[in-house]
Amino acid sequence: MPSHSVKIGQTVQLRIYAYHIEVYDLMTNQCLCQHKLFPSGIIGRYDTYKEHMPASPSGEWSKDRFLTWAQKTGTNTFELVQKVFDQGRPEQVYYAKIHAILKMAGIYGADKLDHACRRCIDLGVNPTTKNIKALIETDVQSNNTRTDISSPETAYLRGDDYYDSQK
C-alpha cells in the first residue's frame, strides 16, 4: 500500500466489496489502504494496523506501558489493569479506560486508588472510573464516620446529687 496520509476532515471514498474494503483519496484517486471484512454476524470486532495509527507525541501507548504505570501506582491497581487487558479483546480497546483509571491517582492519591482497585476486584465490580470513584468516596465517608477505638470515650455523668442541687 502507498504511504499516503489523509488529513482530518478530508473526504475519502470507500469501496466496499464482499470480503474487503478499500479507502481512496478523492483528490488523487489513490488507494490509501485495504482492510478485510469480518464475516457477517461478528459485531464490534476490528483490526488495528499500527502503520495506520497517528503518531503519538507523548510516546506509544501499549499494554506494557500501562502495566508499568499501574505497578508504580500499586499492586492492586496492577492486578486490576491486568484483568482488564485479559478480557480478550484487542488491547487498544482498553487504552482510554485504563488511562482514565490510572489518572485518578493524581486526583485521589495512589493509595486510595490502589485500595479502591482491591475492593473493585473483591466485589467483582466493573472497573469504570465512575465505579472506582464511588468506591473511593464510600471509603472516605466510612473513614469519617468511624470512631477511633484507641481513644478513650469521654462521658459526662451527673449523679442524683447534681440534679437535687439544681432545684
LUMKE-675741 format. One record per residue: residue number from 1; chain; x, y, z of N, C-alpha, C, O in turn. Coordinates in Angstrom, 1 decimal, decimal comma. Example, Ala and Ser with C-alpha at 12.3 -4.5 7.8 and 13.67 -1.06 7.14 Angstrom:
// LUMKE-675741
num|cadena|n_u|n_v|n_w|ca_u|ca_v|ca_w|c_u|c_v|c_w|o_u|o_v|o_w
1|A|13,2|-5,7|7,8|12,3|-4,5|7,8|13,2|-3,3|7,8|14,2|-3,3|8,5
2|A|12,8|-2,2|7,1|13,7|-1,1|7,1|12,9|0,0|7,9|13,4|1,1|8,0
// end
This chain:
// LUMKE-675741
num|cadena|n_u|n_v|n_w|ca_u|ca_v|ca_w|c_u|c_v|c_w|o_u|o_v|o_w
1|A|0,8|-1,2|0,0|0,0|0,0|0,0|0,9|1,2|0,0|1,9|1,3|0,6
2|A|0,5|2,3|-0,7|1,2|3,5|-0,7|1,2|4,2|0,7|0,2|4,1|1,4
3|A|2,3|4,8|1,0|2,3|5,5|2,3|1,8|7,0|2,0|2,6|7,9|1,8
4|A|0,5|7,2|2,1|-0,1|8,4|1,8|-1,0|8,7|3,0|-1,8|7,9|3,4
5|A|-0,9|9,9|3,5|-1,7|10,3|4,7|-2,9|11,1|4,3|-2,8|11,9|3,3
6|A|-3,9|11,1|5,1|-5,1|11,9|4,9|-5,3|12,8|6,1|-5,0|12,4|7,2
7|A|-5,6|14,0|5,8|-5,8|15,0|6,9|-7,2|14,8|7,5|-8,2|14,4|6,8
8|A|-7,4|15,2|8,8|-8,7|15,2|9,4|-9,6|16,1|8,6|-9,2|17,3|8,3
9|A|-10,8|15,6|8,3|-11,8|16,4|7,6|-11,7|16,2|6,1|-12,6|16,6|5,4
10|A|-10,7|15,6|5,6|-10,5|15,3|4,2|-11,5|14,2|3,8|-11,7|13,2|4,5
11|A|-12,2|14,4|2,7|-13,2|13,4|2,2|-12,4|12,3|1,5|-11,6|12,5|0,7
12|A|-12,8|11,1|1,8|-12,3|9,9|1,1|-13,4|9,1|0,5|-14,6|9,3|0,8
13|A|-13,1|8,2|-0,4|-14,1|7,3|-1,0|-13,9|5,9|-0,5|-12,8|5,4|-0,4
14|A|-15,0|5,3|-0,1|-14,9|3,9|0,3|-15,5|3,0|-0,8|-16,5|3,3|-1,4
15|A|-14,8|2,0|-1,0|-15,3|0,9|-2,0|-15,4|-0,3|-1,2|-14,4|-0,9|-0,7
16|A|-16,6|-0,8|-1,0|-16,9|-1,9|-0,1|-17,3|-3,1|-1,0|-18,2|-3,0|-1,8
17|A|-16,5|-4,2|-0,8|-16,7|-5,4|-1,5|-17,2|-6,5|-0,5|-17,3|-6,2|0,7
18|A|-17,4|-7,7|-1,0|-17,9|-8,8|-0,2|-16,9|-9,1|1,0|-17,3|-9,4|2,1
19|A|-15,6|-9,1|0,7|-14,6|-9,6|1,7|-13,6|-8,5|2,1|-12,8|-8,8|3,0
20|A|-13,7|-7,3|1,5|-12,7|-6,3|1,9|-13,3|-4,9|1,6|-14,3|-4,8|0,9
21|A|-12,6|-3,9|2,1|-13,0|-2,5|1,9|-11,7|-1,8|1,5|-10,6|-2,1|2,0
22|A|-11,9|-0,8|0,6|-10,7|0,0|0,1|-11,1|1,4|0,4|-12,2|1,9|0,2
23|A|-10,0|2,2|0,8|-10,2|3,6|1,0|-9,3|4,4|0,0|-8,1|4,1|-0,1
24|A|-10,0|5,3|-0,7|-9,3|6,1|-1,7|-9,3|7,6|-1,4|-10,3|8,1|-0,9
25|A|-8,2|8,2|-1,8|-8,1|9,7|-1,7|-8,8|10,2|-2,9|-8,5|9,9|-4,1
26|A|-9,8|11,1|-2,7|-10,7|11,6|-3,8|-9,9|12,5|-4,7|-10,2|12,6|-5,9
27|A|-8,9|13,2|-4,1|-8,1|14,2|-5,0|-7,2|13,5|-6,0|-7,2|13,9|-7,1
28|A|-6,6|12,4|-5,6|-5,6|11,7|-6,5|-6,1|10,4|-7,0|-5,5|9,7|-7,8
29|A|-7,3|9,9|-6,4|-7,8|8,6|-6,8|-6,8|7,5|-6,4|-6,8|6,4|-7,1
30|A|-6,0|7,7|-5,4|-5,0|6,8|-5,0|-5,6|6,0|-3,8|-6,2|6,5|-2,9
31|A|-5,3|4,6|-3,9|-5,8|3,7|-2,8|-4,9|4,0|-1,6|-3,7|3,8|-1,7
32|A|-5,6|4,3|-0,5|-4,8|4,6|0,7|-4,6|3,3|1,5|-3,5|3,1|2,1
33|A|-5,6|2,5|1,6|-5,4|1,2|2,3|-6,6|0,3|2,0|-7,6|0,7|1,4
34|A|-6,4|-1,0|2,4|-7,4|-2,0|2,2|-7,5|-2,7|3,6|-6,5|-2,9|4,3
35|A|-8,7|-3,1|3,9|-9,0|-3,9|5,1|-9,9|-5,0|4,8|-10,9|-4,9|4,0
36|A|-9,6|-6,2|5,3|-10,5|-7,3|5,1|-11,7|-7,1|6,0|-11,6|-6,6|7,1
37|A|-12,8|-7,6|5,6|-14,1|-7,6|6,4|-14,2|-8,9|7,1|-13,9|-9,9|6,6
38|A|-14,8|-8,8|8,3|-15,1|-10,0|9,1|-16,4|-10,6|8,6|-17,3|-9,9|8,1
39|A|-16,6|-11,9|8,7|-17,8|-12,5|8,3|-19,0|-11,9|9,0|-18,9|-11,4|10,2
40|A|-20,2|-11,9|8,4|-21,4|-11,3|9,0|-21,7|-12,0|10,3|-21,4|-13,2|10,4
41|A|-22,3|-11,4|11,2|-22,6|-12,0|12,5|-21,6|-11,6|13,5|-21,8|-11,8|14,7
42|A|-20,4|-11,2|13,1|-19,4|-10,8|14,1|-19,5|-9,2|14,3|-19,2|-8,5|13,4
43|A|-20,0|-8,8|15,4|-20,2|-7,4|15,7|-19,2|-6,9|16,7|-18,8|-7,5|17,6
44|A|-18,7|-5,7|16,3|-17,8|-5,0|17,3|-16,3|-5,4|17,1|-15,5|-4,9|17,9
45|A|-16,0|-6,3|16,3|-14,6|-6,8|16,1|-13,9|-5,9|15,1|-14,5|-5,4|14,1
46|A|-12,7|-5,6|15,3|-11,9|-4,8|14,4|-10,4|-5,1|14,5|-10,0|-5,7|15,5
47|A|-9,7|-4,8|13,4|-8,2|-4,9|13,4|-7,6|-3,5|13,5|-8,2|-2,6|12,9
48|A|-6,5|-3,4|14,1|-5,8|-2,1|14,2|-4,4|-2,4|13,6|-3,7|-3,2|14,0
49|A|-4,1|-1,6|12,5|-2,8|-1,7|11,9|-2,0|-0,5|12,4|-2,4|0,6|12,3
50|A|-0,9|-0,9|13,0|0,0|0,1|13,7|0,4|1,2|12,7|0,5|2,4|13,1
51|A|0,6|0,9|11,5|1,0|1,9|10,5|-0,1|2,8|10,1|0,2|3,9|9,6
52|A|-1,3|2,5|10,5|-2,5|3,4|10,2|-2,8|4,3|11,4|-3,6|5,2|11,3
53|A|-2,1|4,1|12,5|-2,3|4,9|13,7|-1,5|6,2|13,6|-0,4|6,2|13,1
54|A|-2,1|7,3|14,1|-1,3|8,6|14,1|-0,2|8,5|15,1|-0,2|7,8|16,1
55|A|0,8|9,2|14,8|2,0|9,3|15,7|1,6|10,0|17,0|0,8|11,0|17,0
56|A|2,0|9,4|18,1|1,7|10,0|19,4|2,8|10,8|19,9|3,9|10,3|20,1
57|A|2,6|12,1|20,2|3,7|13,0|20,6|4,2|12,6|22,0|5,4|12,8|22,3
58|A|3,4|12,0|22,9|3,9|11,6|24,2|4,4|10,2|24,3|4,7|9,7|25,4
59|A|4,6|9,6|23,2|5,1|8,2|23,2|4,0|7,2|22,8|2,8|7,5|22,8
60|A|4,4|6,0|22,6|3,5|4,9|22,2|2,7|4,4|23,4|3,3|4,1|24,4
61|A|1,4|4,3|23,2|0,6|3,7|24,2|0,7|2,2|24,0|0,5|1,7|22,8
62|A|0,9|1,4|25,0|0,9|0,0|24,9|0,5|-0,7|26,2|0,5|0,0|27,2
63|A|0,2|-1,9|26,1|-0,1|-2,7|27,3|1,0|-2,6|28,3|0,8|-2,4|29,5
64|A|2,2|-2,8|27,8|3,4|-2,8|28,8|3,5|-1,4|29,4|3,9|-1,4|30,6
65|A|3,3|-0,4|28,7|3,4|1,0|29,3|2,4|1,2|30,4|2,7|1,7|31,5
66|A|1,1|0,7|30,1|0,1|0,9|31,2|0,3|0,0|32,4|0,1|0,4|33,5
67|A|0,8|-1,2|32,1|1,1|-2,1|33,2|2,3|-1,6|34,1|2,2|-1,7|35,3
68|A|3,3|-1,0|33,5|4,4|-0,4|34,3|3,8|0,8|35,1|4,2|0,9|36,3
69|A|3,0|1,6|34,5|2,4|2,7|35,3|1,5|2,2|36,4|1,6|2,7|37,5
70|A|0,7|1,2|36,1|-0,1|0,6|37,2|0,7|0,0|38,3|0,3|0,2|39,5
71|A|1,8|-0,7|38,0|2,7|-1,2|39,0|3,3|-0,2|39,9|3,4|-0,4|41,1
72|A|3,6|1,0|39,4|4,1|2,1|40,2|3,0|2,7|41,1|3,3|3,2|42,2
73|A|1,7|2,5|40,7|0,6|3,0|41,5|0,3|2,1|42,7|0,0|2,6|43,8
74|A|0,4|0,8|42,4|0,2|-0,2|43,5|-0,1|-1,6|42,9|-0,5|-1,7|41,8
75|A|0,1|-2,6|43,8|-0,1|-4,0|43,3|-1,6|-4,3|43,0|-1,8|-5,0|42,0
76|A|-2,5|-3,7|43,7|-3,9|-3,9|43,4|-4,3|-3,2|42,0|-5,1|-3,8|41,3
77|A|-3,8|-2,1|41,8|-4,0|-1,3|40,5|-3,4|-2,2|39,4|-4,1|-2,3|38,4
78|A|-2,2|-2,7|39,6|-1,6|-3,5|38,6|-2,5|-4,8|38,3|-2,8|-5,1|37,1
79|A|-3,0|-5,4|39,3|-3,9|-6,6|39,1|-5,1|-6,2|38,4|-5,6|-7,0|37,5
80|A|-5,7|-5,1|38,7|-7,0|-4,7|38,1|-6,7|-4,4|36,6|-7,5|-4,8|35,7
81|A|-5,6|-3,7|36,3|-5,3|-3,3|34,9|-5,0|-4,6|34,1|-5,5|-4,7|33,0
82|A|-4,3|-5,6|34,7|-4,1|-6,8|34,1|-5,4|-7,6|33,7|-5,5|-8,1|32,7
83|A|-6,3|-7,6|34,7|-7,6|-8,2|34,5|-8,4|-7,6|33,3|-9,0|-8,3|32,5
84|A|-8,3|-6,2|33,2|-9,0|-5,6|32,1|-8,4|-6,0|30,8|-9,1|-6,3|29,8
85|A|-7,0|-6,0|30,7|-6,4|-6,5|29,5|-6,7|-7,9|29,1|-6,7|-8,3|28,0
86|A|-6,9|-8,7|30,2|-7,2|-10,2|29,9|-8,6|-10,5|29,5|-8,9|-11,7|29,4
87|A|-9,4|-9,5|29,2|-10,8|-9,7|28,8|-10,9|-10,3|27,4|-12,0|-10,7|27,0
88|A|-9,8|-10,3|26,6|-9,8|-11,0|25,3|-10,0|-10,1|24,1|-9,9|-10,7|23,0
89|A|-10,3|-8,9|24,2|-10,4|-8,0|23,1|-9,1|-7,4|22,7|-8,2|-7,5|23,5
90|A|-8,9|-6,8|21,6|-7,7|-6,1|21,2|-7,3|-5,1|22,3|-8,2|-4,4|22,8
91|A|-6,0|-5,1|22,7|-5,6|-4,2|23,8|-5,9|-2,8|23,6|-6,1|-2,0|24,6
92|A|-6,0|-2,3|22,4|-6,2|-0,9|22,1|-7,6|-0,5|22,6|-7,9|0,7|22,8
93|A|-8,5|-1,4|22,6|-9,9|-1,1|23,1|-9,9|-0,6|24,5|-10,8|0,2|24,9
94|A|-8,9|-1,0|25,3|-8,9|-0,7|26,7|-8,0|0,5|27,1|-8,0|0,9|28,2
95|A|-7,3|1,1|26,1|-6,4|2,1|26,4|-7,0|3,3|27,1|-6,6|3,8|28,2
96|A|-8,1|3,8|26,6|-8,7|5,0|27,1|-9,3|4,8|28,5|-9,1|5,6|29,4
97|A|-9,9|3,6|28,7|-10,4|3,2|30,0|-9,3|3,1|31,1|-9,5|3,7|32,2
98|A|-8,3|2,5|30,8|-7,2|2,3|31,7|-6,5|3,6|32,0|-6,1|3,9|33,1
99|A|-6,3|4,4|30,9|-5,7|5,7|31,1|-6,5|6,5|32,1|-5,9|7,2|33,0
100|A|-7,8|6,6|31,9|-8,6|7,3|32,8|-8,5|6,8|34,3|-8,5|7,6|35,2
101|A|-8,5|5,5|34,4|-8,4|4,9|35,8|-7,0|5,3|36,4|-7,0|5,8|37,6
102|A|-6,0|5,2|35,7|-4,6|5,5|36,3|-4,5|6,9|36,6|-3,8|7,3|37,5
103|A|-5,1|7,8|35,8|-5,0|9,3|36,1|-5,7|9,6|37,4|-5,5|10,7|37,9
104|A|-6,6|8,8|37,9|-7,3|9,0|39,1|-6,4|9,1|40,3|-6,7|9,7|41,3
105|A|-5,2|8,5|40,2|-4,2|8,6|41,2|-3,8|10,0|41,5|-3,5|10,4|42,6
106|A|-3,7|10,8|40,4|-3,4|12,2|40,5|-4,5|13,0|41,2|-4,2|14,1|41,8
107|A|-5,7|12,6|41,2|-6,8|13,3|41,9|-7,0|12,8|43,3|-7,1|13,6|44,2
108|A|-7,0|11,5|43,5|-7,3|11,0|44,8|-6,1|10,4|45,6|-6,2|10,2|46,8
109|A|-5,0|10,3|44,9|-3,8|9,7|45,5|-3,7|8,2|45,2|-4,7|7,5|45,0
110|A|-2,4|7,8|45,1|-2,2|6,4|44,7|-2,7|5,4|45,7|-3,2|4,3|45,3
111|A|-2,6|5,7|47,0|-3,1|4,7|48,0|-4,6|4,5|47,9|-5,0|3,4|48,0
112|A|-5,3|5,6|47,8|-6,8|5,5|47,7|-7,2|4,8|46,4|-8,1|3,9|46,5
113|A|-6,5|5,1|45,3|-6,9|4,4|44,1|-6,5|2,9|44,2|-7,3|2,0|43,8
114|A|-5,4|2,6|44,8|-5,0|1,2|44,9|-6,0|0,4|45,8|-6,3|-0,7|45,5
115|A|-6,4|1,0|46,9|-7,4|0,4|47,8|-8,7|0,2|47,1|-9,4|-0,8|47,2
116|A|-9,2|1,2|46,3|-10,4|1,1|45,5|-10,3|0,0|44,5|-11,3|-0,7|44,2
117|A|-9,1|-0,2|43,9|-8,9|-1,2|42,9|-9,1|-2,6|43,6|-9,6|-3,5|43,0
118|A|-8,5|-2,7|44,8|-8,7|-4,0|45,5|-10,1|-4,3|45,8|-10,6|-5,4|45,6
119|A|-10,9|-3,3|46,2|-12,3|-3,5|46,5|-13,1|-3,8|45,2|-14,0|-4,7|45,2
120|A|-12,7|-3,2|44,2|-13,3|-3,4|42,9|-13,1|-4,9|42,4|-14,1|-5,5|42,0
121|A|-11,9|-5,4|42,6|-11,6|-6,8|42,3|-12,4|-7,7|43,2|-13,1|-8,7|42,8
122|A|-12,4|-7,5|44,5|-13,0|-8,3|45,5|-14,5|-8,4|45,3|-15,2|-9,4|45,5
123|A|-15,1|-7,2|45,0|-16,6|-7,2|44,8|-17,1|-7,6|43,4|-18,2|-7,7|43,2
124|A|-16,1|-7,7|42,5|-16,5|-8,1|41,1|-17,2|-6,9|40,4|-18,0|-7,2|39,5
125|A|-16,8|-5,7|40,8|-17,4|-4,5|40,2|-16,7|-4,2|38,8|-15,5|-4,4|38,7
126|A|-17,5|-3,8|37,8|-17,0|-3,4|36,6|-16,0|-2,2|36,8|-16,5|-1,2|37,3
127|A|-14,8|-2,3|36,4|-13,8|-1,2|36,7|-13,9|0,0|35,8|-13,1|0,2|34,9
128|A|-14,9|0,8|36,1|-15,0|2,1|35,3|-14,6|3,2|36,3|-14,6|3,0|37,5
129|A|-14,3|4,3|35,7|-13,9|5,5|36,6|-15,0|5,8|37,5|-14,8|6,2|38,7
130|A|-16,3|5,8|37,1|-17,4|6,1|37,9|-17,5|5,1|39,1|-17,7|5,6|40,2
131|A|-17,3|3,8|38,9|-17,4|2,9|40,0|-16,3|3,0|40,9|-16,4|2,9|42,1
132|A|-15,1|3,2|40,4|-13,9|3,4|41,3|-14,0|4,6|42,1|-13,7|4,6|43,3
133|A|-14,5|5,7|41,5|-14,7|7,0|42,2|-15,7|6,7|43,4|-15,5|7,2|44,5
134|A|-16,8|6,0|43,1|-17,8|5,7|44,1|-17,2|4,9|45,3|-17,5|5,1|46,4
135|A|-16,3|3,9|44,9|-15,6|3,1|46,0|-14,7|4,0|46,8|-14,6|3,8|48,0
136|A|-14,0|4,9|46,2|-13,1|5,8|46,9|-13,9|6,7|47,8|-13,6|6,9|49,0
137|A|-15,0|7,2|47,3|-15,9|8,1|48,2|-16,5|7,4|49,3|-16,7|7,9|50,4
138|A|-16,9|6,1|49,0|-17,5|5,3|50,1|-16,5|5,1|51,2|-16,8|5,1|52,4
139|A|-15,2|4,8|50,8|-14,2|4,6|51,8|-13,9|5,9|52,6|-13,8|5,8|53,8
140|A|-13,9|7,0|52,0|-13,7|8,3|52,6|-14,9|8,6|53,6|-14,6|9,0|54,8
141|A|-16,1|8,3|53,2|-17,2|8,5|54,1|-17,2|7,6|55,3|-17,5|8,0|56,4
142|A|-16,9|6,3|55,1|-16,9|5,3|56,2|-15,7|5,7|57,1|-15,8|5,4|58,3
143|A|-14,6|6,2|56,6|-13,5|6,6|57,5|-13,9|7,8|58,3|-13,4|7,9|59,5
144|A|-14,7|8,7|57,8|-15,1|9,9|58,5|-16,1|9,5|59,6|-16,2|10,3|60,6
145|A|-16,9|8,5|59,5|-17,9|8,1|60,5|-17,4|7,2|61,5|-18,0|7,0|62,6
146|A|-16,2|6,5|61,3|-15,7|5,6|62,3|-15,1|6,4|63,5|-14,6|7,5|63,3
147|A|-15,2|5,8|64,7|-14,6|6,4|65,8|-13,3|5,7|66,0|-13,1|4,5|65,7
148|A|-12,3|6,4|66,6|-11,0|5,8|66,8|-11,1|5,0|68,1|-11,3|5,5|69,2
149|A|-11,0|3,7|68,0|-11,1|2,8|69,1|-10,0|3,0|70,1|-10,2|2,7|71,3
150|A|-8,9|3,5|69,7|-7,8|3,6|70,7|-8,0|4,8|71,6|-7,3|4,8|72,7
151|A|-8,8|5,8|71,3|-9,0|6,9|72,2|-10,2|6,6|73,1|-11,2|6,0|72,8
152|A|-10,0|6,9|74,4|-11,0|6,6|75,4|-12,2|7,4|75,2|-12,2|8,6|74,8
153|A|-13,4|6,8|75,5|-14,6|7,6|75,3|-14,8|8,5|76,5|-14,6|8,1|77,7
154|A|-15,2|9,7|76,3|-15,3|10,7|77,4|-16,8|10,8|77,6|-17,6|11,0|76,7
155|A|-17,2|10,7|78,9|-18,6|10,8|79,2|-18,7|11,8|80,4|-17,9|11,8|81,3
156|A|-19,8|12,5|80,4|-20,0|13,4|81,4|-21,3|12,9|82,2|-22,4|13,1|81,7
157|A|-21,1|12,3|83,3|-22,2|11,7|84,0|-22,5|12,5|85,2|-21,5|13,0|85,9
158|A|-23,7|12,8|85,5|-24,1|13,5|86,7|-25,0|12,6|87,5|-25,9|12,0|87,0
159|A|-24,7|12,6|88,7|-25,4|11,8|89,6|-26,7|12,5|90,2|-27,0|13,6|89,8
160|A|-27,4|11,8|91,1|-28,6|12,4|91,7|-28,3|13,7|92,4|-29,1|14,6|92,5
161|A|-27,1|13,8|93,0|-26,8|15,0|93,8|-26,8|16,2|92,9|-27,3|17,3|93,4
162|A|-26,4|16,1|91,7|-26,3|17,3|90,8|-27,7|17,8|90,6|-28,0|19,0|90,7
163|A|-28,6|16,9|90,2|-30,0|17,3|89,9|-30,8|17,8|91,1|-31,6|18,6|91,0
164|A|-30,4|17,2|92,3|-31,1|17,7|93,5|-30,7|19,1|93,9|-31,5|19,9|94,4
165|A|-29,4|19,4|93,5|-28,9|20,8|93,9|-29,4|21,8|92,9|-29,4|23,0|93,2
166|A|-30,0|21,4|91,8|-30,5|22,3|90,8|-31,9|22,8|91,1|-32,4|23,7|90,4
167|A|-32,6|22,2|92,0|-33,9|22,5|92,3|-34,0|23,8|93,2|-35,1|24,2|93,5
// end
